[in-house]
């Protein structure tokens, strides 16, 4: 438990420092999340620290019980109301926040932070490497239902990490860094030079949330 909590705090600290140094103009640039700029992604990332339980459920009901719809509305609203500095500071002040993703525990919280951080850095061309111990924690806790959640079609493909002893699936090899393969499994598409293999083009065109 100590290791995972330290990993979550470390990831949030690193991302908060990166955001604090980000040029103001970059906050309005697109990310790997379709339709979200950097400010919407960080608004979503910090939502658990700012939105109370009753307010969350009220928003969810208003969105017809559809979490993705609610999350999109809330992120856009918060991104419009909060400055880049306020969003970055919110993350910095909550590096030790005990939020856990529903059903995912602290490993889910770490995965959530890492994925959305990569949504920003990969889209902006920032060569940030997630520390290997954090990647190992995420992949070690990964379950098949996570793939089902994102609806990723990995038929006839085997994901093979080039920087971690990890693979998934059966079929033709799709190779890349572990953090890039995590994005593939999360329904993202990446710049062409991040993935290699005969099926790389399946995962390097367009953007997804």
N, C-alpha and C positions, 0 to 999 in steps of 0.2 A: 504493500500500500504506500509506503514511504517513497519508493522508487517512482511509482506512477504519478503521485502527487508532485514530486520534484520535477518530473518530466513535463507535466502540464504547466507548472509555474515557469519553467525554463523556456518553453515554447512561447508562452504569452509575453514573457520578458523580452525575448529576442524580437518578436514581432512588433511589440510596442516601441522598441528602440529604432527599428527599421522605419516604422511609420512616422516617428517624431522627426526623422531626417528626410522624409519624402517631400519633394517639391510640391507646393500647393497645386500646381497644374496637374500633377499626376493623380490627384484624388478624383479628377473628372475623366480619367482614361478608362476604357473598358477592361474587364477582367475575363476570366474563363467562364464566369457565370453569365449566361445570356441575359442581356438587358441591364446588368448591374455594373456600375462603375466601382472604383475602389471604395468610395464612400458608402455605397449600399452594402458592399460585402462586409465592411467593418461595422456598419450599423447592425447588420444581422449577427455578426460574430459577438458583439457586445450586448445584444438584446437580452440574454438571460440575466445580466447584471442590472438592467434598468427597468425591466417589465415585471410587475408583480404577478403572482399567480392569478388573482381575480381579473386583472386587466388582460392577461394572456388568454384566459378562457373566454372572456367576453369578445375579444377579437377573433378568436377561433370560431365561435358560434356565428358571429357576423359574417365570417368567410364561408359559411355553410359546412363547417367542420373540416375544411380542406386546409391542411397545414401549409402546403406550398403557397396557396393563395394568400393565406394570412401572413406568412413570412415575407412575401413579396410586398404586400401593402405596408407592413410595419417597417420594413427596411427603407422603402421609398419615403415614408413619412419622416422617419428619424433622420435620414440623410438630408432631408430638406430643412429640418429644424436644428440640427446640431452641426457645428463647424468641424472641420478636419481636426483641429486642435482638441476639441472636446471629445471627439471619438477616440483619438489616440490616447488621450489622458484617461478616459474611461477604461480602456484596456490596461493601461499601466497600473491603475489603482486596484485592479481586480485580478492580478496575477495569482493570488492565493484563493480566489473565490471557489467555494466548494461545489459549484454547479456540475452535475453529471448529465450526460445525454440520456433520455428515457430508454431504458433497456440496454444501454451500452456501458454504463458505469464510467469510471474515470478514463478507461481506455477509449471509450467513445468520445469523451470530452477532448482527449488528446488528438484523436483522429479528426474531429470537427475543427479544432484549431489549426492543425497541420494542413488539412485540405484547403480551408479558406485562405490560409496564409499563402499557399502555393497558387491559388486562384489569382492572387495579386502579383506575386513575384514573377511567376512564369509569364503572365500576360505583359508585364512591364519589362521583361527581359533582364530581370535581376537574378544573378547567378547565386541564389542562396541555397545551400545544402542543409537539409534537416539533419541534425546529429544522428548517427547510426543507432544509438541506443533507443532513441525515440521511434525510429522506423521499426526496429525489432519489436518493441512493445505493441505497436499498432498491428503489425502482421501476425504476431503471435496470438493476438486476441480476435483476429478476424474470423467471421462466421459466414457461411453461405447466404444467410438471409440478407446480409448487407448488399450483396450483388443483386439480389431480387429487388431490394428497395430502389436501387438506381436503374433497374431494368436494362443492364448492359448485356449486349449479345457478344459472348465470348466463344461462340461455337467454333470448333476446329482450330482454336488458338491456345497455345500454352504461353502464359506470361513468364518470362525469365528475367530476374533482376541481375544486372551486371555488377552491382556493388553490394550485394547481400545474398546469402545462401538461401534463396527462396524462389519457388516457382508455383504456378497454379494452372490447372486445366490440362487438356490434352490436345495435341494438334501441332500446327506449324508454329515455330518459335517467334514470339514477339518480344524483343529484348529492349531494355532501357533501364535507367536508374530506378531503384525501388520507389522513390517518391513520384516519379513519372507514371509508373505502373499503378500506383495508388490512385492517381488522377484518372487513369483509364477506367479502373474499377468503379470510380465514382461518377462515371458518365461524362467526364470532361474530354475535350479533344485538345491536342497539343500542337505546338509548332513541329513541322516535319522532322527537324533534326533531333528530336527528343526520343524517337522510337525507330527501331530497325527490324526488318523482316518483311516477308512478302505481303503481310496483311497490315502493314503500318498505315497505309492510306485510309483504312477504315476508321482510324482513330485520330486522324490529323486534318480533318476538314470540318469547318464550321465551329460553333461553340454551343455548349449545353449548360443547363443548370443542374 
